[in-house]
């Protein structure tokens, strides 16, 4: 286990994980189903989170447009979430950015479609 050490803390001691365990504990305790958290479970959750973030960043960087600039951008993350079957569950959390004008236009078109659907249903009825 000693060869999987990630970094060192402020005192120079080696650490197994880089994320702050106290923050992860707070996030885990925010769930109503969780009453107590075992230290081992906390460390494993932190390590799994680190590995997931590393995978997400690596996958996004490889397939992203920021590769030429040696940068990882939000659009790279959003594209990876949309394109990768493994990361598809993140598509709602990392939506592709669109301009406000495009969004308003999409909303207007959607409302017009709904209005057309409502108007079309009345055409088949014959007044008595």
Residue pairs with C-beta under 8 A, 6 or more apart in sequence:
1 16
2 14
4 16
5 14
5 15
5 16
6 15
6 16
6 17
6 18
6 50
7 14
7 15
7 18
8 14
8 15
9 15
16 43
16 47
17 43
17 46
17 47
17 50
18 50
19 46
19 49
19 50
21 42
21 43
21 46
24 42
24 45
24 46
24 49
25 37
25 42
28 34
28 37
28 42
28 45
29 37
56 77
56 80
56 87
56 90
57 72
59 80
59 84
59 87
60 72
60 76
60 77
60 79
60 80
61 67
61 72
61 76
63 76
63 79
63 80
63 83
63 84
64 72
64 73
64 75
64 76
64 77
64 79
64 80
65 73
65 75
65 76
66 72
66 73
66 76
74 94
74 97
75 96
75 97
77 94
78 94
78 95
78 96
78 97
79 96
80 87
81 87
81 88
81 90
81 91
81 93
81 94
82 88
82 91
82 96
